[in-house]
Amino acid sequence: MDSENKGKISKRITKKGTHNMSETQIIQHGNGTNGVAAHIRQATDVAGACREIVKATAQRIGQKDYVRVEGWQSIAVAHGCVASARDVERVEDGWRCIGEVRRMDTGQVIATAEGFIGDDEEMWAKRPTYAKRAMCQTRAISRACRSAFAHVVVLIDRNLSTTPAEEVPFGGFEDKQLNTDKYEEPTAAEVKEITAQLVEEKKTKDSEVKDMVVGFGKYKGQTVRQIARSSEGFSWLMWLNEQPLKNAPDGQPYKKDVALRAVIKAVIEEDKKDEIPF
């Protein structure tokens, strides 16, 4: 083996009849090569080899295309890895299991992730147990692959979302950030609705708003404290608390957004003290 190819092994596996994908390349870079350059070359080679099957199996949900488990598995195989799920179990609010990505040659685990099906998911609430267990494993596999190979999806097509398709609700994500690049004046109906909500809000003795109705996103119509009752809802509130506020024409944040943010921060602080009064 000459010096140019020393430390680099290329294997080619032919796989015909799968979405017109004539072959899947498995590229392994061993010791003796520049680590960063080798990983970049490998990711680029895998993106080229898997582009057809990943895009052919991608699922359009809402306005975006999401990679399905078949696409994630093809990327893993092209890296010389295999993805699987283990430890499926029933928990208090749904089903969970662990997804793993292992190297085929050594068996070394290079990535793990959790798959979860919640009892509060309308699409799955009435499905049989076997279907919930199966989807839980599918999500775990896709999530584990995503944690290891999301960069490859970007190389395949930057318009592909790296969120696994199996995790996306029907119709896509509807959450809207408080801050957008384009300023949009609230409609008269929205102003009237928010004003009515603010009038009805209960206040503490020191005149600070104790709770507040959220007027947007998938939790629209619920109060902050109602949302915080579920782990998913509380995580959404923590995410929302980190988003920048949208400014009004005068350059200052809208008062209703400031009030909402104050309530969210108060609820998060109360949770840290384990004293949230539901």
Secondary structure as GFF3:
##gff-version 3
##sequence-region A 1 278
A	DSSP	beta_strand	8	18	.	.	.	ID=ss1
A	DSSP	beta_strand	21	29	.	.	.	ID=ss2
A	DSSP	alpha_helix	35	57	.	.	.	ID=ss3
A	DSSP	beta_strand	59	61	.	.	.	ID=ss4
A	DSSP	beta_strand	64	66	.	.	.	ID=ss5
A	DSSP	alpha_helix	69	78	.	.	.	ID=ss6
A	DSSP	beta_strand	81	91	.	.	.	ID=ss7
A	DSSP	beta_strand	94	103	.	.	.	ID=ss8
A	DSSP	beta_strand	109	118	.	.	.	ID=ss9
A	DSSP	alpha_helix	129	156	.	.	.	ID=ss10
A	DSSP	beta_strand	160	161	.	.	.	ID=ss11
A	DSSP	three_ten_helix	165	167	.	.	.	ID=ss12
A	DSSP	alpha_helix	188	200	.	.	.	ID=ss13
A	DSSP	alpha_helix	224	227	.	.	.	ID=ss14
A	DSSP	alpha_helix	231	241	.	.	.	ID=ss15
A	DSSP	alpha_helix	255	272	.	.	.	ID=ss16
###
